[in-house]
Amino acid sequence: MEDKLELIAAGEAVAIVPGGEIGVRLRPDLTAIPLAGVAPSHVVVVSRAEDRSRLVAAFRKYAQVMLTGPE
């Protein structure tokens, strides 16, 4: 995460993240601006097709639960 924040701080990137506690966790040199009137969008997780990592599998499962609720 820190490398992504470095890109944002350097003016090389922006990020759109879910609302909530992100403003509390930001570095002092960054700020969060709420987006209003933005329609919901699709969320996609991309990984290498041959990746059988337990970490990737756990992330995909966790992301699905967070986005859709428990099965």
N, C-alpha and C positions, 0 to 999 in steps of 0.2 A: 504494500500500500504506500509505503514511504516514497518509493521511486515514482509512483503516479503523482503524488503530491508535489514532488520536485518538478515534474514536467509542468504542472499547473502553475506553480509559483514562478517558473521561468517564463510563463506566457506562451508555452508551446502546446498547451492542451486545456480543455475544459472538461468538466464531468457533470453528468446529470445523475443524481443519486436519490434514493427514496428519502422522504422527509423523516423527521424524528430527531434523534439526538446528534445528527451529523454536525450541527453548529456548535455543539458542546465539545466535540472531539477535534475540531479543526485547529490547525496551527495558527498562531497569532498573525501570520503574514497572509492568510487566506480568509475569504469570507464566503458565506452561503447566501444566495439570493433565491427566495421562493419563486417557483414558477406558478402562475395562475392561469386558469383557462386552458390547460394542456390536456388533451384527451388521453385516456389510458392507452398504453401501447403494448406490443408483444415483447416478451423477454426471451432471449435466446442464450443458451449455454453452448459454447463450441469447444470441442476438444479433438485431439487427433483420433481418427477412426480406430487405430490399433491400440490406443491407450487403455490399459486394463488396470490402471492405478486405483488402489483402494481410496486414496484421497480424492481423486476425480469422481469416483462413484459416490462417495459420501457427500461431496459438494452438490452433485446433481440431485441426490435424494433430498438433502437439506433445502436446496433452492426450490424444488418442487413443493415441499411442504410449506415453505414460507410464502410462496406465490399462490397456492391453491388451497391450503389447509390440509389437515391429515386425511388420509384415504378412508 
